[in-house]
Amino acid sequence: MSQLDTFKALLEKGNDNELVRYSIGNEYFKEKDFKQAIIHLEKAIEFKPTFSAAWKLYAKALAENHQNNEAIVAYEKGIDIAEANGDIQAVKEMRVFLKRLKKD
């Protein structure tokens, strides 16, 4: 059973929360299925709007899916949230990704 199958099984059993959705989104991202990753990461953010890591991966998935304008908005929102949370490393990483995206 793959990691993705494990997390999807949790979801099917009714364990729907930000960590399960983030984990599913992350597995889809690794498989380069960015559309599915985006769907699950959006749900993770709905469950917990202050989830910095979910914002970062969500923005990356949008960028990989060639949704650059949406990715820019997500990075900007994610940076604000990460700053409010004190997640300095996440802020730094998202600023780098955002800067690269704005260059393209």
C-alpha distances in whole Angstrom, upper triangle without the diagonal:
4,7,8,6,7,10,11,10,13,15,15,16,19,18,19,21,22,19,16,18,19,15,14,17,16,13,15,18,16,15,19,18,21,22,19,19,23,22,20,22,25,24,23,26,28,26,28,30,31,28,29,25,24,28,27,24,25,28,26,24,28,29,27,27,31,32,34,36,33,32,35,36,32,33,36,35,32,35,37,35,34,37,38,35,36,33,35,33,31,34,35,32,32,36,35,33,35,38,37,36,39,41,39
4,5,5,6,9,10,11,13,14,15,17,19,18,19,20,20,17,14,16,16,12,11,14,13,9,11,14,12,12,15,15,18,19,16,16,20,19,17,19,22,21,20,24,26,24,26,28,28,25,26,22,21,24,24,20,22,25,23,21,24,26,23,24,27,28,30,33,30,28,32,32,29,30,33,32,29,32,34,32,31,34,35,32,33,30,32,29,28,31,32,28,29,32,32,29,32,35,33,32,36,37,35
4,5,5,6,9,10,11,13,14,16,17,15,16,17,16,13,11,13,12,9,8,11,10,7,10,12,11,11,15,15,17,18,15,14,18,18,15,16,20,19,17,21,23,21,22,24,25,21,22,19,18,21,21,17,19,22,20,19,22,24,22,22,26,27,29,31,28,26,29,30,26,27,30,29,26,29,31,28,27,31,31,29,30,27,29,26,24,28,29,25,26,30,29,27,29,32,31,30,34,35,34
4,5,5,6,9,10,11,12,14,16,14,14,15,15,13,10,11,11,8,6,9,9,6,8,11,10,10,13,12,14,15,12,11,15,14,12,14,17,16,15,19,20,20,21,23,24,20,21,18,17,20,20,16,17,20,19,17,20,22,20,20,24,24,26,28,26,24,27,28,24,25,29,27,25,28,30,27,26,30,31,28,30,27,29,27,24,27,29,25,25,29,29,26,28,31,30,29,32,34,32
4,6,5,6,9,10,10,12,14,14,14,16,17,15,11,13,14,11,9,12,13,10,11,14,14,13,16,15,17,17,14,14,17,16,14,17,19,18,18,21,22,21,23,25,26,23,25,22,20,23,23,20,20,24,23,20,23,25,23,23,27,27,30,32,29,27,31,31,27,29,32,30,28,31,33,30,30,34,34,31,33,30,32,30,28,31,32,29,29,33,32,30,32,35,33,32,36,37,36
4,6,5,6,9,10,11,13,12,13,14,15,13,10,12,13,10,9,13,13,11,13,16,15,15,18,17,19,20,16,16,19,18,15,17,20,18,17,21,22,20,22,24,25,22,24,21,19,23,23,20,21,24,23,21,24,27,25,25,29,29,31,33,30,28,32,31,28,29,32,30,28,31,32,29,29,32,32,30,31,29,31,29,27,30,32,29,29,33,32,30,32,35,34,33,37,38,37
4,5,5,6,9,10,11,9,10,11,12,10,6,8,10,7,6,10,10,9,11,14,14,14,17,16,17,17,14,13,16,15,11,13,16,14,13,17,18,16,18,21,22,18,20,18,16,19,20,17,18,21,21,19,22,24,23,23,26,26,28,30,27,25,28,28,24,26,29,27,24,27,29,26,25,29,29,26,28,26,28,26,24,27,29,26,26,30,30,28,29,33,32,31,34,36,35
4,5,5,6,9,10,9,10,12,13,12,8,9,11,9,7,10,12,10,11,14,15,15,17,15,16,16,12,13,15,13,11,14,16,14,14,18,18,17,19,22,23,20,22,20,17,21,22,18,18,22,22,19,22,24,23,22,26,26,28,30,26,25,29,28,25,27,30,28,26,29,30,27,27,31,31,29,31,28,31,29,26,30,31,28,28,31,32,29,31,34,33,31,35,37,35
4,5,5,6,9,9,10,13,15,14,10,12,14,12,10,14,15,14,15,18,18,18,21,19,20,20,16,16,19,17,14,17,19,17,17,20,20,19,21,24,25,23,25,22,20,24,25,22,22,26,25,23,25,28,26,26,30,29,32,33,30,29,33,32,28,30,33,31,29,32,33,30,30,34,33,31,33,31,33,32,29,32,34,31,31,35,35,32,34,38,37,35,38,40,39
4,5,5,7,5,8,10,12,11,7,10,12,11,10,14,15,14,16,18,19,19,22,20,21,21,17,17,19,17,14,16,18,15,14,18,18,16,18,21,23,20,23,20,19,22,23,21,21,25,25,23,25,28,27,26,30,29,32,33,29,28,32,31,27,29,31,29,27,30,31,28,28,31,31,28,30,28,31,30,27,30,32,30,30,33,34,32,33,37,36,35,38,40,39
4,5,5,5,5,8,11,11,7,8,11,11,9,12,14,14,15,18,19,19,21,18,19,18,15,15,16,14,11,14,15,12,12,16,15,14,16,19,21,19,22,20,17,20,22,20,19,23,23,21,23,26,25,24,28,27,29,30,27,26,29,28,25,27,29,27,25,28,29,26,27,30,30,27,30,28,31,30,27,30,32,29,28,32,33,30,32,35,35,33,36,38,37
4,5,7,8,12,14,14,11,12,15,14,12,15,18,16,17,20,21,21,23,20,21,20,16,17,19,16,14,17,18,15,16,19,18,17,20,23,25,23,25,23,21,24,26,23,22,26,26,24,26,29,28,26,30,29,32,33,29,29,32,31,28,30,33,30,29,32,33,30,30,34,33,31,34,32,35,33,31,33,36,33,32,36,36,34,35,38,38,36,39,41,40
4,6,8,12,15,15,11,13,16,15,14,18,19,19,19,23,24,23,26,23,24,23,20,20,22,19,16,19,20,17,17,20,20,17,20,24,25,23,26,24,22,25,27,25,24,28,29,26,28,31,30,30,33,32,35,36,32,32,35,33,30,32,34,32,30,33,34,31,31,35,34,31,34,32,35,34,31,34,37,34,34,37,38,36,37,40,40,38,41,44,42
4,6,9,13,13,10,12,15,15,14,17,19,19,20,23,24,24,26,23,24,23,19,19,20,17,15,17,18,14,15,18,17,14,17,21,23,21,24,23,20,23,26,24,23,27,27,25,27,30,30,29,32,31,33,34,30,30,33,31,28,30,32,29,28,31,31,28,29,32,31,29,32,30,33,33,30,33,35,33,32,36,37,34,35,39,39,37,39,42,41
4,6,10,10,7,10,13,12,12,15,17,17,18,21,22,23,24,22,23,22,18,18,19,17,14,15,16,13,12,16,15,12,15,18,20,18,21,20,18,21,23,21,21,25,25,23,25,29,28,28,31,30,32,32,29,28,31,29,26,28,30,27,25,28,29,25,26,29,28,25,28,27,30,29,27,29,32,30,29,33,34,32,33,36,36,35,37,40,39
4,7,8,6,7,10,11,11,13,15,16,17,19,21,21,23,20,20,19,16,15,16,14,11,12,13,9,9,12,11,9,12,15,17,15,19,18,15,18,20,19,18,21,23,21,22,26,25,25,28,26,29,29,25,25,28,26,23,25,27,24,22,25,26,22,23,27,26,23,26,25,28,27,25,27,30,28,27,30,32,29,30,34,34,32,34,37,36
4,6,6,6,9,10,11,12,14,16,17,18,20,21,23,21,20,19,16,15,15,14,10,11,12,8,7,10,9,6,9,12,14,12,15,14,12,15,18,16,16,19,21,20,21,24,24,24,27,25,27,27,24,23,25,24,20,22,24,21,19,22,22,19,20,23,22,20,23,21,25,24,21,24,27,25,24,27,29,27,27,31,31,30,32,35,35
4,6,5,6,8,10,10,12,14,15,16,18,20,21,19,18,18,15,13,13,12,9,8,9,7,4,7,8,5,6,9,10,8,11,11,9,12,14,13,13,16,17,17,18,21,22,22,25,23,24,24,21,20,22,21,17,18,20,17,15,19,19,16,16,20,19,16,19,18,21,20,18,20,23,21,20,23,25,23,24,27,28,26,29,32,31
4,5,5,6,9,10,10,12,14,15,16,18,20,19,18,18,16,13,14,14,10,10,12,10,7,10,12,9,9,12,13,9,12,10,9,13,14,13,14,17,18,17,19,22,22,22,25,24,25,26,23,21,24,22,19,20,22,19,17,20,21,17,17,21,20,17,20,17,21,20,17,20,22,21,20,24,25,23,24,28,28,27,30,32,32
4,5,5,6,9,10,11,12,14,15,17,18,17,17,17,14,12,14,13,9,10,12,10,8,11,13,10,12,15,16,13,15,13,11,15,16,14,14,18,18,17,19,22,22,22,25,24,26,27,23,22,25,24,20,22,24,22,19,22,24,20,20,24,23,21,23,21,24,23,20,23,25,23,22,26,27,25,26,30,29,28,31,33,33
4,5,5,6,8,10,11,12,14,15,16,15,14,14,11,9,10,9,5,6,8,6,5,9,10,9,11,13,14,12,14,12,9,12,14,12,11,15,16,14,16,19,19,19,22,21,22,23,20,19,22,21,17,19,21,19,17,20,22,19,19,23,22,20,23,20,23,22,19,22,24,22,20,24,25,23,24,27,27,25,28,31,30
4,5,5,6,9,10,10,12,14,15,14,13,14,11,9,10,10,7,5,9,8,6,8,11,10,10,12,13,9,11,9,6,10,11,9,9,13,13,12,15,17,17,17,20,19,21,22,19,17,20,19,15,16,19,17,15,18,19,16,16,20,20,18,20,17,20,18,16,18,20,18,17,21,22,19,21,24,24,23,26,28,27
4,5,5,6,9,10,11,13,14,14,14,15,12,9,12,12,9,9,12,11,9,12,15,13,14,16,16,13,14,11,9,13,13,11,12,15,15,14,17,19,18,19,22,21,23,25,21,20,22,22,19,19,22,21,18,21,23,20,19,23,23,20,22,19,22,20,17,21,22,19,19,23,23,21,23,26,26,25,28,30,29
4,5,5,6,9,10,11,12,11,11,12,9,7,10,10,7,8,11,10,10,13,15,14,15,17,18,15,16,13,11,14,15,12,12,15,15,13,16,18,17,17,20,20,22,24,21,19,23,22,19,20,23,22,19,22,24,22,21,25,26,23,25,22,25,23,20,23,25,22,21,25,25,22,24,27,26,25,28,30,29
4,5,5,6,9,10,10,9,8,9,7,4,7,7,5,5,9,9,9,11,13,14,14,15,17,13,14,11,9,11,12,8,8,12,11,9,12,14,13,13,17,17,18,20,17,16,19,19,15,17,20,19,16,19,22,19,19,23,24,22,24,21,23,21,18,20,22,19,18,21,22,19,20,24,23,21,24,26,25
4,5,5,6,9,10,10,10,12,10,7,9,11,9,8,12,12,11,13,16,16,16,17,17,14,14,10,9,12,11,7,9,12,11,9,13,14,13,14,18,18,19,21,18,16,19,20,16,17,20,19,16,19,22,19,19,22,23,21,23,19,21,19,16,19,20,17,16,20,20,17,19,23,21,20,24,26,25
4,5,5,6,9,9,10,12,10,8,11,12,10,11,14,15,14,16,19,18,19,20,21,17,17,14,13,15,15,11,12,15,13,12,15,17,14,15,19,20,21,24,21,19,22,23,20,20,24,23,20,23,25,23,22,26,27,25,26,23,25,22,19,23,23,20,20,24,23,20,23,26,24,23,27,28,27
4,5,5,6,5,7,8,6,5,9,10,9,10,13,14,14,16,18,19,20,20,22,18,18,15,13,15,15,11,11,14,12,10,13,15,12,12,16,17,19,21,19,17,21,22,18,19,23,22,20,23,25,24,23,27,28,26,28,24,26,23,21,23,24,21,20,24,23,20,22,25,23,22,25,27,25
4,5,5,6,6,9,8,5,8,11,10,10,13,15,14,16,18,19,19,20,20,17,17,13,12,13,12,8,9,11,9,7,10,12,9,10,14,15,16,19,17,15,18,19,16,17,20,20,18,20,23,22,21,24,26,24,25,22,23,21,18,20,21,17,17,20,19,16,18,21,19,18,22,23,21
4,5,8,9,12,11,9,12,14,13,13,17,18,17,19,22,22,22,23,23,19,19,15,14,16,14,11,13,14,11,10,14,14,11,13,16,18,19,22,20,18,21,22,19,19,23,23,20,23,26,24,23,26,28,26,27,23,24,21,19,22,22,18,18,22,20,18,20,23,21,20,24,25,23
4,5,8,11,10,9,13,14,14,15,18,19,18,21,23,24,24,25,26,22,22,18,17,19,17,14,15,16,14,11,15,15,12,13,16,18,20,23,21,19,23,24,21,22,25,25,23,25,28,27,26,30,31,29,30,27,28,25,22,25,25,22,21,25,23,20,23,25,23,22,25,26,24
4,5,9,9,8,11,13,14,14,17,18,18,20,22,24,24,24,25,22,21,18,16,17,16,12,13,14,11,9,11,12,8,9,13,15,16,20,18,16,20,21,19,19,23,23,21,24,27,26,25,28,30,29,30,26,27,24,22,24,24,20,20,22,21,18,20,22,20,18,22,23,21
4,6,6,6,9,10,11,12,14,16,17,18,20,22,23,23,24,21,21,18,16,17,16,13,12,14,12,9,11,12,10,9,13,14,17,19,17,16,20,21,19,20,23,23,21,24,27,26,25,29,30,29,30,27,28,26,23,25,26,22,21,24,23,20,21,24,22,20,23,25,22
4,5,5,6,9,10,10,12,14,15,16,18,20,21,20,22,19,19,16,14,14,14,10,9,11,9,5,7,9,7,6,10,10,13,16,13,12,16,17,15,16,20,20,18,21,24,23,23,26,27,26,28,25,26,24,20,22,23,19,18,21,20,17,18,21,19,17,20,22,19
4,5,5,6,9,10,11,13,15,16,17,19,20,20,22,20,20,18,15,15,16,12,10,12,12,8,8,11,9,7,11,10,14,16,13,13,17,17,15,17,20,20,19,22,24,23,24,27,28,28,29,27,28,26,23,24,25,22,20,23,23,19,20,23,21,19,22,23,21
4,5,5,6,9,10,11,13,14,16,17,19,19,21,19,19,17,14,15,16,12,11,13,13,9,11,14,12,10,14,14,17,19,16,15,19,19,17,19,22,21,20,23,25,23,24,27,28,27,29,26,28,26,23,25,26,23,21,24,24,21,22,25,24,21,24,26,24
4,6,5,6,8,10,11,12,14,15,16,17,18,16,16,13,11,12,12,9,8,10,10,7,9,12,10,10,13,13,16,17,14,13,17,17,14,16,19,18,17,20,22,20,20,24,25,24,25,22,24,22,19,21,23,19,18,21,21,18,19,22,21,19,22,24,23
4,6,5,6,9,10,10,12,14,15,15,17,15,15,13,10,10,11,9,6,9,9,6,7,10,10,9,12,11,13,14,11,11,14,14,11,14,17,16,15,18,20,18,19,23,23,22,25,22,24,22,19,20,22,19,17,20,20,17,17,21,20,17,20,23,21
4,6,5,7,9,10,11,13,15,15,17,15,17,15,12,12,14,12,9,12,13,10,10,14,14,12,15,13,16,17,14,14,17,16,14,17,19,17,17,20,22,20,21,24,25,24,26,24,26,25,21,23,25,22,20,23,24,21,21,24,24,21,24,26,25
4,5,5,6,9,10,11,12,13,16,13,15,13,10,12,13,11,9,12,13,11,12,16,15,14,17,16,19,19,16,15,19,18,15,17,20,18,16,20,21,19,20,23,23,22,25,22,25,23,20,22,24,21,20,23,24,21,21,25,25,22,25,28,26
4,5,5,6,9,10,10,11,13,10,11,10,6,8,10,8,6,9,11,9,10,13,14,14,16,15,16,17,14,13,16,15,11,13,16,14,13,16,18,15,16,20,20,19,21,18,21,20,16,18,20,18,16,19,20,18,18,22,22,20,22,25,24
4,5,5,6,9,10,9,12,11,12,12,8,8,11,10,7,10,12,11,11,14,15,14,17,14,16,16,12,12,15,13,10,13,15,13,12,16,17,15,16,20,20,19,22,20,22,22,18,19,22,20,17,20,22,19,19,22,23,20,22,25,24
4,5,5,6,9,10,13,11,14,13,10,11,14,13,10,14,16,14,14,18,18,17,20,18,20,20,16,16,19,17,14,17,19,16,15,19,19,17,18,21,21,20,23,21,24,23,20,21,24,22,20,23,25,22,22,26,26,24,26,29,28
4,5,5,6,8,10,8,11,10,7,9,12,11,9,13,15,14,15,18,19,18,21,19,20,21,17,16,19,17,14,16,18,15,13,17,17,14,15,19,18,17,20,18,21,20,17,19,22,20,18,21,23,21,21,25,25,23,26,29,28
4,5,5,5,7,6,9,10,6,7,11,11,9,11,14,14,14,17,18,18,20,18,19,18,15,14,16,14,11,13,14,11,10,14,14,11,13,16,15,14,18,16,19,19,15,17,20,18,16,19,21,19,19,23,23,22,23,27,26
4,6,6,9,9,12,13,10,11,14,14,12,14,17,16,16,20,21,20,22,20,21,20,16,17,19,16,13,16,17,14,13,17,16,14,16,19,18,17,20,19,22,23,19,20,23,22,20,23,25,23,22,26,27,24,26,29,29
4,6,9,9,12,13,11,12,15,15,14,17,19,18,19,22,23,23,25,23,24,23,20,20,21,19,16,18,19,16,15,18,18,14,16,19,18,16,20,19,22,22,19,21,24,23,21,24,26,24,24,28,29,27,29,32,32
4,5,6,9,11,9,10,13,14,13,16,18,18,19,21,23,23,25,23,23,23,19,19,20,18,15,16,17,14,12,15,15,11,13,16,14,13,16,15,19,19,16,18,21,20,18,21,24,22,22,26,27,25,27,30,30
4,6,8,11,9,8,12,13,12,14,17,17,17,20,22,22,23,21,21,20,16,16,17,14,12,13,14,10,9,12,11,8,11,13,12,11,15,14,17,18,15,16,19,19,16,19,22,20,19,23,25,23,24,28,28
4,6,9,9,8,11,13,13,14,17,18,18,20,22,23,25,22,22,21,18,17,17,15,12,13,13,10,8,11,10,6,8,10,9,8,11,11,14,15,12,13,17,17,15,17,20,19,19,22,24,23,24,27,28
4,6,5,6,9,10,11,13,15,16,17,19,20,21,23,21,21,21,18,16,17,16,12,13,14,11,8,11,11,8,8,11,11,9,12,10,13,14,11,12,16,15,13,17,19,18,18,21,23,22,23,26,27
4,5,5,6,9,10,11,12,14,15,17,18,20,21,20,19,19,16,14,15,14,11,10,11,9,6,8,9,6,5,9,10,8,10,7,10,10,7,9,12,11,10,13,15,14,15,18,19,19,20,23,24
4,5,5,6,8,10,11,12,14,15,16,18,20,19,19,19,17,14,16,15,12,11,13,12,8,10,12,10,8,12,13,11,12,9,12,10,7,10,12,10,10,13,15,14,15,18,19,18,21,23,24
4,5,5,6,8,10,10,12,14,15,16,18,17,17,18,15,13,15,14,10,11,13,11,8,11,13,11,10,14,15,13,15,12,15,14,10,13,15,13,12,15,17,15,15,19,19,18,21,23,23
4,6,5,6,9,10,10,12,14,15,17,15,14,15,12,10,11,10,7,7,9,8,5,8,10,9,9,12,13,12,14,12,14,13,9,11,13,12,9,12,14,12,12,16,17,15,17,21,21
4,5,5,6,9,10,11,12,14,16,14,14,15,12,9,11,11,8,7,10,10,6,8,11,10,9,12,14,13,14,11,13,11,7,9,11,8,6,10,11,9,10,14,14,13,16,18,19
4,5,5,6,9,10,10,12,14,14,14,15,13,10,12,13,10,9,13,12,10,12,15,14,13,16,18,16,18,14,16,14,10,13,14,11,9,13,13,11,12,16,15,14,17,20,19
4,5,5,6,9,10,11,13,11,12,13,10,8,11,11,7,9,12,11,9,12,15,13,14,17,18,17,19,16,18,16,13,14,16,13,11,14,15,12,13,16,16,14,17,19,19
4,5,5,6,9,10,11,9,9,10,8,5,7,8,5,6,9,10,8,11,13,13,13,16,18,18,19,16,17,16,12,13,14,11,9,11,12,9,9,13,13,10,13,16,15
4,5,5,6,9,10,10,9,12,10,7,10,11,9,8,12,13,11,13,16,16,15,18,20,20,20,17,18,16,12,14,14,11,9,12,11,8,9,13,11,10,13,15,14
4,5,5,6,9,9,10,12,10,8,11,13,10,11,15,15,13,16,19,18,18,21,23,22,23,20,21,19,16,17,18,14,13,16,15,12,13,16,15,12,16,18,16
4,5,5,6,5,7,9,7,5,9,10,8,10,13,14,13,15,18,18,18,21,23,23,24,21,22,20,17,18,19,16,13,15,16,12,12,15,14,11,14,16,14
4,5,5,5,5,8,8,5,8,11,10,10,13,15,14,16,18,19,19,21,23,24,24,22,22,20,17,17,17,14,12,14,13,9,10,12,11,8,11,13,11
4,5,7,8,12,11,9,12,14,13,13,17,18,17,18,22,22,21,24,26,26,27,23,24,21,18,19,19,16,14,16,15,11,13,15,13,10,14,15,13
4,6,8,11,10,9,13,14,13,14,18,18,18,20,23,23,23,26,28,27,29,26,26,24,21,22,22,19,17,19,18,14,15,17,15,13,15,17,14
4,5,9,9,9,11,13,13,14,17,18,18,20,23,23,24,26,28,28,29,26,27,25,22,22,22,19,17,18,17,14,14,16,13,10,13,14,11
4,6,6,6,9,10,11,12,14,15,16,18,20,21,22,24,26,26,28,25,26,24,21,21,21,19,16,17,17,14,13,15,14,10,12,15,12
4,5,5,6,9,10,10,12,14,15,16,18,20,20,22,24,25,26,24,24,22,19,19,19,17,14,15,15,11,10,12,11,7,9,11,9
4,5,5,6,9,10,11,13,14,15,17,19,20,21,23,24,26,24,24,23,20,19,20,18,15,15,16,13,11,13,13,9,9,12,11
4,5,5,6,9,10,11,12,14,16,16,18,20,21,22,24,22,23,22,18,18,19,17,14,15,16,13,11,14,14,11,12,15,14
4,5,5,6,9,10,10,12,14,15,16,18,20,20,22,19,20,19,15,15,16,14,11,12,13,10,8,11,11,8,10,13,12
4,5,5,6,9,10,11,12,14,15,16,18,20,21,19,19,18,15,14,15,13,10,10,12,9,6,9,10,7,8,11,11
4,6,5,6,8,10,11,12,14,16,17,18,20,18,19,19,16,14,16,15,11,12,14,12,9,12,14,11,11,15,15
4,5,5,6,8,10,10,12,14,15,16,18,16,17,17,13,12,15,13,10,11,14,11,9,13,14,12,13,16,16
4,5,5,6,9,10,10,12,14,15,16,14,14,14,10,9,11,10,6,8,10,8,6,10,11,10,11,14,15
4,5,5,6,9,10,11,13,14,15,14,14,15,12,10,12,12,8,8,11,10,8,11,13,12,11,15,16
4,5,5,6,9,10,11,12,14,13,15,15,12,11,14,13,10,11,14,13,11,14,16,15,15,19,20
4,5,5,6,8,10,10,12,10,12,12,9,8,11,11,8,10,13,12,10,14,16,15,16,19,20
4,5,5,6,9,10,10,9,9,10,8,5,8,9,6,7,11,11,10,12,15,14,15,18,20
4,6,5,6,9,10,10,11,13,10,8,12,13,10,11,14,14,13,15,18,17,17,21,22
4,5,5,6,9,9,11,12,10,9,13,13,11,13,16,16,15,18,20,19,20,23,24
4,5,5,6,5,7,9,6,6,10,10,9,11,14,14,14,17,19,19,20,23,24
4,5,5,6,7,10,8,6,10,12,11,11,15,16,15,17,20,20,20,23,25
4,6,8,10,13,11,10,13,15,14,15,18,19,18,20,23,23,23,26,28
4,5,8,11,10,10,13,15,14,15,18,19,19,21,24,24,25,27,29
4,6,9,9,9,11,13,14,15,17,19,19,20,23,24,24,27,29
4,6,5,6,9,10,11,12,15,16,16,18,20,21,22,25,26
4,5,5,6,9,10,11,13,15,15,17,19,20,21,23,25
4,5,5,6,9,10,11,13,14,16,17,19,20,22,24
4,5,5,6,8,10,11,12,14,16,16,18,20,22
4,6,5,6,9,10,10,12,14,15,16,18,20
4,6,5,6,9,10,11,13,14,16,17,19
4,5,5,6,9,10,11,12,14,16,17
4,5,5,6,8,10,10,12,14,16
4,6,5,6,9,10,10,12,15
4,5,5,6,9,10,11,13
4,5,5,6,9,10,11
4,5,5,6,9,10
4,5,5,6,9
4,6,5,7
4,5,5
4,6
4
